[in-house]
Amino acid sequence: MYTPPFFKQDRAASLKFAEERGFGTMCAFDGKRPIASPLPFYLTYAADGTPQAAFHLARHNPLLKLAGGEASWLLAVNGPDAYVSPDWYVSPDQVPTWLYQSVHLSGPVRLLSDDELAVQLEVLSAKFESWLLPKKPWTSAKMTAGRLETMKKGIVGLVMTVEEVEGSFKLNQHKSEADYAAIANALDGGDADAKRISQLMRQARPQIFADDTNMLEGSAS
């Protein structure tokens, strides 16, 4: 991933982002063309601390033919993104750009045993069911045994040993305070992704917006 120094994230922040997102695009090269599939995943860690991305694929997915070798796969994990118009800057002579969060995890992939797949499915569903609390979490115990086993036969479990972690959070960190605040304010009036980018910008440089907060508090008193 090309990442200018301003936007580069450290390993810990990148892994945290990937784990919290839990969804990405797995990519591999078959010697002639790239193959990719969007999928959910979760991170776990080996005894030596090496990150591992656990996931599964449909049994007929062409990616499976590439598993178990030495070739490195790439898991691209993206967060919110938003277009920025040059008209929103305070400074003149700006150009259009795009703000975003993205993390790439790469490494070799191996197949899981049926027992390992069973564990993975429980962990994966528990991860995402927890997002829906206070809803009572769904578990595979709600399925009949025959139906569950039939569904499991249609998928194959895999795990990536993550050898490289790259993170880029482009949030206009290199801009002046005036331009930074202007873009954050403009994005706050956009769609859900734009609002999230605005929120992330405010969290990254809260001192820029402290005066605005104090003014609002003063006007409410």
Secondary structure, 3 states (H helix, E strand, C coil): CCCCHHHECCHHHHHHHHHHHCEEEEEEECCCCEEEEEEECEEEECCCCCEEEEEEEECCCHHHHHCCCCCCEEEEEEEEEEEECHHHCCCCCCCCEEEEEEEEEEECEEECCHHHHHHHHHHHHHHHHHHHCCCCCCCHHHCCHHHHHHHHCCEEEEEEECCEEEEEEECCCCCCHHHHHHHHHHHCCCCHHHHHHHHHHHHHCHHHHHHHHHHHHHHHC
